[in-house]
Amino acid sequence: MSVDTTVAAIASPPGMGAVGMIRVSGPDAFLRVSHCLVQGQDAAQFAERYAKLTKIVDADGDTIDEVLVTCFHGPRSYTGEDTVEIACHGGVLVVRSILQRLFDLGVEPAGAGEFSQRAFMNGKMDLTQAEAVMDLISAQTDLAMRAAHEQLQGTLGDDSEAIREDVLGIAAHIEAYIDFPEEDIDTDTGAALLGRLAGVDMSISKLLQTAEQGRILREGVRTVIFGSPNAGKSSLLNKLLGYDRAIVSDIEGTTRDTVEEVVNLQGIPIRLIDTAGMRDSDDVVEAQGVERTLAQVKTADLILEVVDGTEPMIHHLDDDAIAGKHHILVINKSDLSEHSDWVRKKGVRISCVSGEGLDQLGNVIADELSMSAGEWGGHAVAINARHQACLKRAKAAIESARTTLQQGMGAEFVSIELRDAMEAIGEIAGRIDTEELLGEIFSSFCIGK
């Protein structure tokens, strides 16, 4: 990416709509747009941040479309550069024709995430805020949107920078002993430094604790609906979705392949996977369905084990199968007489016929995932996999520095570990970055953002 070029891209979703949006940004944004305006109008003279009704014309002066043009002078723009937003009619041909006209006038096509990357390069946002832009666009639930808004406000960047400043302060103290080698770190000073390092370690740990919630909000909870045939697995899927997605029948073995859908359950994105019923079968296709069910269980985050509360207890899952996974027993057909095997069994009792217990199931899922309103309320951020990797590196360096200090080794060794910690933490907000890192992050953005 070169900030010396002027780029443009469609900023509205693909396809036909009422309004299309084209964004132009760069040092020649006003000049290039002016060349395609009717009657030689100068975009640089338009009132800043006010929509101007005008026309885009082709090389022969013929009208392509009547549009609204809004100009933003750098650095008071999203990218920090001169920026023009063209709102036109949302026909596919209209939008493409205007974009092609800009390209013919020397504007370059913008790459994926290039506008946000320019905002980062021009100091308009840190790297965590840039990532939050994409999180906000792709948010599927209120909780995901809330977490993205928190990060977009710079909460994570501020938290990580505060930690880095703490490490910097400790490092400066250590460096003083390196500059004056005749001075040793006395017991009291060493204890104070260890206490400060322990505080940094705790702050990092608190951020790391939000990694699982961040993954859930961004990717959803991989939830396998598991159980015997006719226990009500497909009925539960349909009830949670609010429409008939899976075929429901009294005939055993109706579901032979996995069915996957996403549902918003109390603000949590749940990736529901309905599976074939567990039983021995001579049917080759059904047997393959059972094998796929077992494969899905191995990769699940959450297992909803659905059982028929009117039938005797059958065990399909052992402790090894659910080890390390979230597991909820769902006892279906609570509207009928319960079999004695289930009377003392702890589980969520529901009826897919009457809908009884479905709200309670949602509460239990939220509690199981520590994603209930009470649990979530204390967290300001939800870190992603990149943040997690940086924080883990920083935590390892801090722990190594503590060990080095406790063992009375030279201040130089402690300083090296602290520098590693600062570098790792700095990468979170982009205080320290590499071209490869930026390329990887912004390549996942949509064109036009």
N, C-alpha and C positions, 0 to 999 in steps of 0.2 A: 504494500500500500504506500502510495506517495501522496502526501498532503498538498503537493504543489499542483495536482491535477484537479479538475472539476468533474464531479461524477453525478450520475442521475440513475434513478431506479423507480419502478412502480412500488408504491408504499401501501397500496390497498390489496386485499386478497385477490387471487386469480379468479377469472371468470367474469360473468356479467353482473352488474349491480347498478344502483341508482347513481352513485358517484364513484369516480376513480381518483386516485391521488398519485401524483408524481413528485418526488423530492429531488431537488438539485442542490448540491453543496460544493463549495470550493472557492478559490480566489476569483474566478471568472463567472460565478453563478449569475450575477445580475447582467453582465454583458451578454452571455450566451442566451439567456432567456429573452433579453431585449431584442435580439436579432430575429426572434420568431414571433414577436408581437405585432399587432396591426398598427399601421401608421407610424412606425419608428418610435414607439413609446420606449421610455427609459425606465426599466424596473427599479434602478437605484434611486429614482426620484419618487417612487410610490411611498405613501405613508407606511412607516414601519409597523408591522403586526396588524395591519388592516387589510381585509380582503378587497382586491381591486377587480371589478368586472371588466374584462377585456376579451380579446380574441387571439387565438394562436393561428398563424397563417403558414402556408407552405412556401417553398422557394419562389413560386409564381405569384404569391400574394393572395391566394385563394384561402378561404377560411377552413381550418380543420375542425375547430370547435370553439364555442363561447365558453370561457373559463373564469374562475376566480383565482387570482394570483396573490399570494401573501408572502411578503419579504421579511426576512429576519437578518439584521446586520450583526456580523460577528463583532465581539465574542458573545453577544447576547442571543445566542441561538442554541439549538440542541447540540450541534457539532462544534460550536465555538467558531465556525466560519460563516461567511455570507451564505445564506440558505434561502431557497425559494421553494414554496410548496404550490403546486398547480392542481386545483380541484376542477376536474372536468366531468363530462358525462361518462357513466361507467361501462359503456360498450367496449368490448375487447378490441375492436378495430380502432376506435377513437383513441384509447389509451396508448396502444402500440404506435399509432401514427404520430402522436405528440412526442413520445419517447424517441422514435426514430428521427424526427425532425431535430431534436436536441443532439442526437449522435452525429447527424450530418453537419451540425455546426461546431463540432469539435469536443463535445462533452463525452466523457468516458463512461462505460457501464460500471455501476457500483458493484462490488463484490458482496458476498454474504456477510452481513453484519458490519459493513464498512462505515455506515453513518455512526453507529455506536462506537466503533473502534476509533474513528476520528474524534468523537467526543472524549474518549479516554486519552488519546494522544494530546489533545488540546487542554487537558486538565479540567474538563467539565464534570467528570465523574471518575471514581476509582474503579478498579477492576471488578470488585464485588457488586457495585451498582450497575455496571454494564451487564454482568451476568443476570442481575435481577430483572433487567428489561425483558430478556427472553423468558425468564421464569414467569413474569407477569403475563406475557402473551400466551404462554402455554398452560397457565393455571386452570385446573378443572374444577376446583372447589373453593369455597370461601376461605378455608384455612390456608390453602396454597396461595391464594391471592393475598391474604394478610401477611404471610411470611415474605412474599416477594416485595410487598410494599415496605415492610420493615427494612429489608435489605436495600431497596431502592433509595430509602432515606439515608442510607450510609451507616446503619446501625452496626453491621458486621465490620465494615471498614473502620469505624471508630473504635469498636472493641478490640480488633486486632492491632490497631495502631497504639492503643493504650498499653497493650501487652508488650509490644515492641519497645515502647518508650521505657517501660519498667526494666526490660532486659538491657536496654541501652544505658540506663542509669547504673545498673549493677556492673556492666562491662566497663564503664568509665571509672568506677571505683577500683576494679581489678587492675585496669591499665595503669593506675597511679602507682601501684606496687611494682609493676613491670618497669616503670620509668625510674623508680628509686629502689634498685635491687637490694640495697642494704637494709631495707625495711621488710620485715616479715609480717604476714597477716596474723595478728594476735588472736587469741582465743575468742575474746568478746566480739571483735570485728568479724571473725569467721562465722560465729554463731548468728550474727545479725544478717550477714550475706546469705547464709543458709535459709534463714527465715524468709528473706525476700524471694529467694529462688523457689521456696515451697509455695509462696503466694502466687508466683507466676505459673507454677505447675498446676495449681488449683484452677486458675483462670482458664488455662488451656483445656483442662479436663472438662470444665463446664461447657465450653464450646463444642468439644468433641461429643458430649452427651446428646447434642441435637442432630448428630449425623444421621441416625436411623430415622428420625422424624423427617429430616430433609429429604432422604431417599424416598420415604413413603409419599410425601407431598408431591414430589416430582415424577415418580415412576408409578405410584400406586402400590397397594398391597396385593401381592400375588396370592389369591385366596382359592384354595381347592375345595370344592364341595364333594365330599367323599362319603361312601356308604354302600349298603346293600341295594339290590334292585327294589324298586317300588317303596323305598323309604321316604321319598318326597324330595329328592335332590333337585330335579328339574322344576318341580313346583316351587321350591324355595327360590331358585334362580329367577323364575318368572315373577314371583311376588316382590323380590328385592328390586328388580328392574322396573316393575310397574306395567309390564306388558308380556304377552306370550312369546318368548324367544325360543324356548326349547319345547319339543313335543312331549306331552304328558300322556301316558297310557297305563292301563292296568297290566299290560303285557310286559313281562320281565324282559330286560335286555333291549328296551326301546332305544336308550341312549348308548350308542356304540362308539362314538368319537367324542372328543372334548369340544365343548362350546364355551367360548370366551367373550365376555362383555365387561364394560366398565360402568360402575355405578357410584354416585356420590352418596355416601352413607355418613350422615352427621358431619359433613365437611371433610371426610376422608375418602380419597379415591380408592375404590376397591375393584381390583381386577378379578372378577368372578369367573371361575373355571368349573363348569359342570362336567362331570366325568362319568364313565360307564360304571354301572353297578358291579360291586365285587362279588363274584361267585365263580365256581368251576363251571366251565361250559365246553361242549364239544364243537360249538360253532366257531369256525376259524376267525371270522370277522369280530365276533364278540370277544373272543380270547385276546385278539390284538388290542381291542378297546380296553380290556382289563390291564394289559401290559402298559398301555399309555397312561392309564390312571395311576399306576404305581410310579411311573416316571414323573408325572406331575407332582405327586406327593413329595418326591425327593427335592424338588426345586421350589416348593411352596414356602411362603412367609407365614401363612395362616391356614390351618386346616379346620374346616367346618365339617365335623363328622356327624352326618345326619342318620338317625336311627328311627325305626318305627316303634313308637312307644307301646303299641298294642301287641308286639311280637316278642318272643324270648330273646335274651341278650346274645348277640353274636359278636365276637372280637375279630376284626380284620386288621387292626393296627396294634403293633406291640410298642413297648417303650422306646426301642431303638428307632422306629419309624418316625416318631414325633419328637425325638430328642433335639433340643435346640430350636424348635419351632413353636409358634403360637398355636394352641389347640383348644377348640371349644366343642363340647358335646352338645348337639342340638337334638332334642327329643321331640319328634314330630307326632302329629295326630293327638294333641292334648284334648281335643274335643271328644275323644272316645275314651273308653275305659283303659287305664294304664295297666300293663302287665306287671306282675309282682317283681320281676327282675329289675325294673327301673324305679321302683318306689323310693328307694333310699339313694339312688344315684344322682349325683350333683350334675346338673346341666341346665340348659335353657329350654324350657318347654314352649313349643309353638304349635300352631295349627295353620297349615297352609290353606285350609278351607275357609276358616273364619278370620284369619289374619291375627289371631290372638298370639301375643308374645313377640311379634316381629319388632316392635319398638324396643322391647327389652333386649332383644338380640343385638340391635344396633348399639345400645348402651354398653353391653358386655364386650362387643368387639372394640369399641373405643377405649374402654378400660384396659382390655387385654393388651392393646397396642400403646398404652400410655398416651393416648391422643384425645382424651376427654377434655372438655373446656377447662376444667380445673387444672389438669396436668399441663395443658398447652399454655395457659395464661402466664406462666412464669418465664416462658422462653421468648426472647426478642428476635432470635434468628434461627434459621435451620440451615446448617452448612451443607454444601454439596461434596461430592467425592474429591474434587480438587482441593477444596479447603481442608478436608479431612486429612489428605495426604500431607499437606504442608504442616498442619498442626501436629500430626504424629511425628514428623521429622523434628519439629521444634521441641516437642515434649521429650523425645529421646535425647536431644542435645542438652536440654535443661537437666534431665536426670543424670546424664553423664557428668555435667559440670558440678552437680551436687556431690556425686561420688568422688570426683577428683579433689574437690575442696575438702571433703571429710577426710580423705586419705593424706592430706597435707602435701600434695604434689604442687609443683610450681605454678605460679599465677598465670604463666604463659599458656599452660594446658587448659586452664579454666577459661581463659580469654578466647581460645580457639573454639571451644564448644559454644560459648555465648555468641560469637560471631555467626556460627552455623545456625543457631536458633533465630537470631535476628534476620538472617537471610531467608529462612523458611517462612517466618511470619510475614516478612515484607512482601513475599510473593502473593499472599492472599489478596491484598488490595492493589497489587501492581507497583509497590514501592521499588521492588527489585524485580525485573522481568527480563525475558528473553524473547526474541522474535518468534521462536518455535512455539513458546507458550501462548503468545497472543494469537498466532495463526490457528492453533488448535481450538482455542476458546471461541473466537469469532466465526470460525467456519461452520459452527452449528447454528448460527443465527439465520433468519430468513432474509432474503434479498429485500432491500428497501428499509431495513432497520439496522 
